[in-house]
Each structure stands twice: as structure tokens, then as C-alpha cells.
Amino acid sequence: MLFRTMPGDPIELYLPLEMQSGLSPEQLRLMKNEIIETMGLDRNHFVQYFYWVASMARGDFGISMETRQSVLDHVRSPMANTITMNVFSMFLVFAITIPVGVYSALRRGRLFDNTALVGSMIGLSIPGFLFGLIMIVLFAIIFPVFPMFGMASIMPPDEGTLAWYQDRLRYMALPLLSIVFMGLAGMIRFIRSAMIDALNMDCIRTARAKGLAEKTVIYVHAFRNALIPIITVMAGFFIGIFGGSMAIEITFSWQGMGQIMLNALNLRDISVLMAMNVFYALIAFTGLLALDIVYVMVDPRIRFD
Amino acid sequence: MNEELVQSPVKTIIKEFFRRKLTILGLVGFFSMLLASTIIPFFFPMELHDFDIGQFNQPPSMNMMRIPRAARGNIRLLDAGSGYGVGVSFDNEIHVWGTVGSHARPLLSPPQPNRPISGVSAGDYHALAVTEDGYVYAWGDQNAVFQLNDVPPGIQGNVVTAVAGRRFSVALTRDGRLHTWGNWADLGRLSTGRMPRDANPVQLEANWLTAGVRTGDGYVYILLATTREIRYVPEEIQGWIADFAMADNHIGAVLDDGTVVVWGISGNPVMDIPDGIQGRAVSIGAGRDHFTVLLNDGSVASWGSNVHGRTNAPTVRNAVSVTVAGDHNYVMLENGGVRTWGLRGFIFGTDAHGRCVFTRLWHAGRYSLLIGMVAVMVQGIIGLLLGGLSGYYGGKVDMFLMRFQEAVSSIPFLPIALILQFRFRDNFGEIGGMVFLMVVMGLLNWPGLMRLVRIQILQAKEAEYVLAAKALGVKQAKIIFSHIMPNVASAAIVLLTLALATSMLTETTLSFIGFGVSEPTPTWGNMLSGSNNSVVLRDQWWRWAFPAVSLVTVAISINLIGDGLREATDPRTQGR
């Protein structure tokens, strides 16, 4: 409904100018009326909203003003790109941060810990897009290893071949690196402090007093306790990364949701924007749902009856 | 065991806080940037809409008017372009000095004709040298589209004088005819319409988008004009003009009797000819927006817009000639020396619109810091209020506020911020848009603080000392303010400090995408926004490096301070 109040007349947008110029005013009026009728623009905003919800439930998000495709087709491939990239980066982030965070908690105050802290501090202070720009300067200009912008070579190899995957990976490397970097800093600090808290718990002292091996104490007792806050943050991270990757997608002209969103905003492509919001809501919903499920798996105290 | 002094918690916190070197570093970094962004803008005021297109994408330099040692005291002919100067020495060598953008790099390597040179002219992108036997040498921007260096072969050997404009050249040959070459778009607008066929042109002048010619009998005809006002030379002075010069939108002329006349768009400081020079002027020179005249007693006077100190003319008594171009003034003295005033260079370079990066950087710092702080205040107020309500009242209020908080925090920030900015930004105007941005950032970011405050209050309510205070019959207000609040406050301050860094980075990201603060108001984000472009990244490092470094410095400093505060206030980490 917010979108309905945006400047710009949807009818004008729907009819390209060149089409309008070829028609007499009378024909134009008829045509506009027809569009108003088929799109239901003459109804009350609430009624329109109900129609939209109803058709959305049937999987029909309307038509993109930009490409005249159905919104689902319009959004499909960028969405796949974004999801691929973000899932990749999620895995990388956790593969890096969990060991580093835990280790740094164990070595508190030592060189490793201090390096990790200072490093993550610097990481926290650089916005993702700026890191992306720095990466471009470093790895695309000074050492031209990776391409600067874009999704794939101008003449990509045949789809599905090894060369095609290589090409895709080469173009994905820098944006992926930036997204991973964006996640690293905050995550390391969080895991470190969660682990420190866990190590200070009474049960750890008991475990140590029992004479359990240090490894068992750390990985079985302390880490399991640290996991609960970590998972909470993970869910937030999962939601946030989709929003946060937008800026990086734009920096690298990566054809993802960010670009689609930006185009849709600039072209006032309402149905695409609505679909995007549903997408982000779904992401948030999935994240929170997964959180609850994992909670139950990790913490035997929590029960949802 | 050392006996510890009993200190008040505040003192302990302060002591702990200043104990760490990194924190001190953060404080120094933050406050020096804050001070710089507060103070420097007062000394370097910024005109939001002042674009100097003659100086765009200039690299950092201060050498625009630094004549090379080899040519000092030895200059015979001189002209200046935007950012650089050309001089011919007595031994007939062409010297070029100053700063040019990467597009016009060939300007710095002039030709060295072995014929005696009779005149030089410097334009924006190219320069010309005319020899005594009528040949023209052109050098500069080699972009084939502009054809700046393609002197028509037919005129070689016949040229009397030639002048370089922005992307065009005009040459006068012995038979009194004018010849042009250069960019088609500019040439198409050049016309000799009003000039009679039998006119006898002697002097050519061109600024970057204007050109004119003076005839031997004191008439001036305009070949290329930016505005209608300058196209019509006042009738009453025609026939008396001894010298003229063209600024962007004005023309100044010196008459035979030493009077100065300026015409063009009215209401401009250029029109205010200073008192006391009328009747004494000998020759005149024009920059983009100012005039400089040479007076008959060997002194000089400048007036017009004083951007870059263009009109701060020195007091000299022995001037021989003045040369003015763009933002630069040169005056040649009797003893062969040259005095200069005006733009010496941009210490941090300029951006795509010719705006000084140094000035914009500090103004941007002011805006960026302000936006970050107000956004943090908004989120602080909401977070404290709702967290307080939720923690204090508990029950249904708590339940409702927590669900509300969950809903808000599960919204991905950037997409929603983009949509809100896009929808409402234009409704508020320049300042209002900025306020709206702060409010949006505050409105979407409060849940973290709210949770923290709630937890702190819940903990404090359960704490034994609060129970004790209650049992002693201490008033509720006093319990809240002297027992619960200090706990909440210290935790909240830490969180808000760190949130300041985050808010600034968020603002930067939004502005970078183009949905934050919009041009021309500078912020570090929108100064960066032009730079995801390979040319800028590769060749124009000054356009992104300075804002990026300032931003990261401030963010790191704030994070260091926040960390220091956390370590100092959190009793669990003390002494570890």
C-alpha cells in the first residue's frame, strides 16, 4: 500500500510512450480504462491489497513493469544468484569464525587473541562495499587476478562444463570475499565472548575438577553451552546477510536481488517490490523457524509442546 | 596482597578506561577527526552549488603556478590554462608547469619549435604556440573526437595569432581571416555573424566557452557566447576599445582613455568595478569569474568572485603585463620576475565536478558525524523508553513489546531503508531528507538497545541491594535513579557508542547506493558513490581514498572507545 502512494502513474508506466504516441486520445482513454479494469486500479487500496494477497497465495505475483515477464520469472535467476552466494558465504563465515573464535577465547590475552580482536575491530569499521572497492583495487587493478565487475565473461563457456563453473567462480570470488569479510568480524567477537562466558560457567569447573580431558571439557561441555547464543546470532546473521549483500552486489554489478531491487525502485516496479518484500519476509520467517528448531536440537531444556 | 583503595565506581571506570593504550588512541583519533570536521569547515566554507568545471578530476597538487626553476626570471611570453601554465623563455624554449588531469597529460610535454615563438595560448585541454613566421604548434588532449591538434594545413605559415578555448582553437591569418578547428559541437556555435567582412581583426580572446575578436579600429565582435547578455557589445564603446577579456558570463574592456567597462549577466560581483581604477587601466585579463587589470602606474587590481583567492592581488609597482586564466593570475614585472595569485592547487584534488575534495571531506565529516549521532540518539531514546517500560512493568506490556521488538529486528535493514528513503525522501527537501534518514536509521535499529535495557532492569530488580533498598523503605523514584539507572546507563552507553560507528557505516552504505543523503550535500558515503567505476578506482585515487580513510579512521576510533568503555564498565572483564 505504501507503494501505491509512490509518485508515478502505474498506467503511464505500463503503456510505453512510443505506444501512446501512435494512438488517438480516444483510443488511449479506452486502453487506459481497460488496464485500470484488468489491474483493478479503480478499487480501494484495501481491496487491492486483498486481491494481491489472494493471487500471491496462488503463486501469482503479477507482472514486472520492466520486462513484462511475470514477476517470478523476472526474479528467479537473480534470486538464485543471491541465495547461492549467501549460502556459500554463510558456510565460509562459520567455517572460519567458529575455530578462530573458540581458539581466541581459549588463548585470551595472548598474541593470537589480540590479533583476532584488533583484526575484527578493523573489520567492524569498514563497510562491506568499501572493502569490496579495496578488493577491486587490490585484486583487479594492482594484481589483475579477478575480474572487476559483472557476473560472467562476455562469451561464457558452455553451461555445465568445468570451464563454465570456473568462469562463474572467478566472477564470484571478490563479491564472495567481501560478504564473508563483512560477516567475519562481528561473528568472531561474538563467538569469542560466548565461549568465554561458557568457560566461566560452574559446570566447566566441575568438569575440570572431575579430571576430564581438556579437549572434552572445551568441545563437549563449554562449546555446547556457547552454541545457544551463537545460534541466536546465526539466525540474525542469516536474515541480515541478505540485506547486507545488497550493497556488495551493487558494488560489483552482481546480478542479484540487490540490483533487482534497485532497478525496481528506480522504475517504480511495484509488483516486483512487493514480491521482494515477500521474499525478505520469507527469509526472516525461515531464519526464525530454523532457529527454534535448532534450539530444540541443541538445548534439551527447551521444549515446544 | 596490596591493599586496594576504596573508590567510587565512577572513578574506577574512568581509571580503567584510561589505562588502555588503544582506547587513548581511539579517543585521540575520534576527537581529532571531530575537531577537524567542526573547525575546518569554518575556514574553508563550501558553496553547495559551486561547480568549477574547469578544474574537474584534478589530482592533488600545489604546483599549479609554480614556474620551473629553469624558467624563473627568464620568461618572455606566458599564458595559463586551467591548472597549468605555459611560458616561453628568452632562449625560445617552451616550459609547461602545473597540474593536468590524466586526459590531458600530453600537455606537459610541449613541442620545441626551432623557429622564434611570437605567442602562446593555453586552453583547457590543449595549448598553442605561434611562431614569428606564421606556424602554429598545437599539443594537448589527444582524444580524436575533439581534433584539437589537427591544425588546418592551409594556414601554416600565415598565422598572426591564435587562441585556444576549451575544445576549440581560433587562428587569425595575415589576410585578416579567422580559422577554427577543434570539437565540432563548439565549432558549430562559433559565428562571425556581426563582424563586417572588411574588418581588420588584431586581437583574439577566448575563455572556455566564449570567444571574441577585437579589430584595429577598436571594435569588439563576439564569436561564441554563453549568454545573450554578453553577445551585444555596448554601442557607445565600440570604436574605443583598446583591450578586452572574456570571463564565463561577462566581458571586460579597457577603452582608449583608460576606462574599464564590464557587461554580462547582472548582479554578479564581477560587475562591481573597484573605485579608483577608472581612467588608469592599461590592459585587462579575465578568469572564470573575475577580472584583473594592469594600471598605468605599474600596479594591478582584481575584482570578482574570490573563490580560491582569485582576486587577492598583490601590491606591485613595476608590473609590465598581466595574464589571467581560470583561477590563476600571473603578473610579469620589469625585472623579469613573475608574481602569482589565485589557485595554487587542490591539496586533496578535485572530484568530477571540480569541487575541492579537501573542503568537501571535512564538510562531509560534519554531516556524517551529525547523522550518526542523531540516529544514535533516536535509537537511544526509543530503546531506553521501550526497554524501561518492558523491564519495569513486565507482564503483558513486556510480552507485547518483546514481540514488537522481534518483528522490528527481523526486518532486513537495507531493503526497508531503501524503500522508505525512496518513498519519502523527496517530501522533505534537503535538510528534511537528512532528518528523515536519521529517523529511519533510529527507528529500525533500536531493538538491540531495548533488549539490553530490559535485561539490565530485570537483573537490577532482582538484585539484593535493590531488595534491601526496598526493605529500607527507600522511595521508588530513588531506587530507580540511584540503583537501577547507573547499571542501565553504563551498559547503554557502551552499546550506543558502538552503535554510533554502525550508524555512520550504515549512512555511508545508503549514500553510496544513492539512497542516503543526496548530492550536493556531501557525506563520506556519497563522496564514495561515484567510485565504483574502473577509471576512478585506477586513475583517480584521491576521489575515494580520502573519504574512505577518514571514514575508517573514525569508525575504528569509535569502536576502540566503545571497547574501552565496555572493558571499563563491565566488572566481569576487569583485571583480566
HADDOCK unambig.tbl for C-alpha pairs under 7 A between the chains (distance, minus, plus):
assign (segid A and resid 6 and name CA) (segid B and resid 423 and name CA) 5.91 0.50 0.50
assign (segid A and resid 121 and name CA) (segid B and resid 556 and name CA) 6.77 0.50 0.50
assign (segid A and resid 121 and name CA) (segid B and resid 559 and name CA) 6.86 0.50 0.50
assign (segid A and resid 122 and name CA) (segid B and resid 556 and name CA) 6.11 0.50 0.50
assign (segid A and resid 125 and name CA) (segid B and resid 552 and name CA) 5.72 0.50 0.50
assign (segid A and resid 125 and name CA) (segid B and resid 555 and name CA) 4.87 0.50 0.50
assign (segid A and resid 125 and name CA) (segid B and resid 556 and name CA) 5.22 0.50 0.50
assign (segid A and resid 126 and name CA) (segid B and resid 552 and name CA) 5.78 0.50 0.50
assign (segid A and resid 127 and name CA) (segid B and resid 505 and name CA) 5.75 0.50 0.50
assign (segid A and resid 127 and name CA) (segid B and resid 509 and name CA) 6.98 0.50 0.50
assign (segid A and resid 133 and name CA) (segid B and resid 532 and name CA) 6.80 0.50 0.50
assign (segid A and resid 137 and name CA) (segid B and resid 537 and name CA) 6.53 0.50 0.50
assign (segid A and resid 141 and name CA) (segid B and resid 538 and name CA) 6.67 0.50 0.50
assign (segid A and resid 239 and name CA) (segid B and resid 412 and name CA) 6.29 0.50 0.50
assign (segid A and resid 240 and name CA) (segid B and resid 412 and name CA) 5.59 0.50 0.50
assign (segid A and resid 243 and name CA) (segid B and resid 412 and name CA) 5.34 0.50 0.50
assign (segid A and resid 243 and name CA) (segid B and resid 413 and name CA) 6.26 0.50 0.50
assign (segid A and resid 243 and name CA) (segid B and resid 414 and name CA) 5.27 0.50 0.50
assign (segid A and resid 243 and name CA) (segid B and resid 415 and name CA) 6.14 0.50 0.50
assign (segid A and resid 244 and name CA) (segid B and resid 414 and name CA) 6.62 0.50 0.50
assign (segid A and resid 247 and name CA) (segid B and resid 509 and name CA) 6.84 0.50 0.50
assign (segid A and resid 247 and name CA) (segid B and resid 513 and name CA) 6.76 0.50 0.50
assign (segid A and resid 251 and name CA) (segid B and resid 532 and name CA) 6.10 0.50 0.50
assign (segid A and resid 280 and name CA) (segid B and resid 412 and name CA) 6.97 0.50 0.50
assign (segid A and resid 284 and name CA) (segid B and resid 410 and name CA) 5.76 0.50 0.50
assign (segid A and resid 284 and name CA) (segid B and resid 411 and name CA) 6.99 0.50 0.50
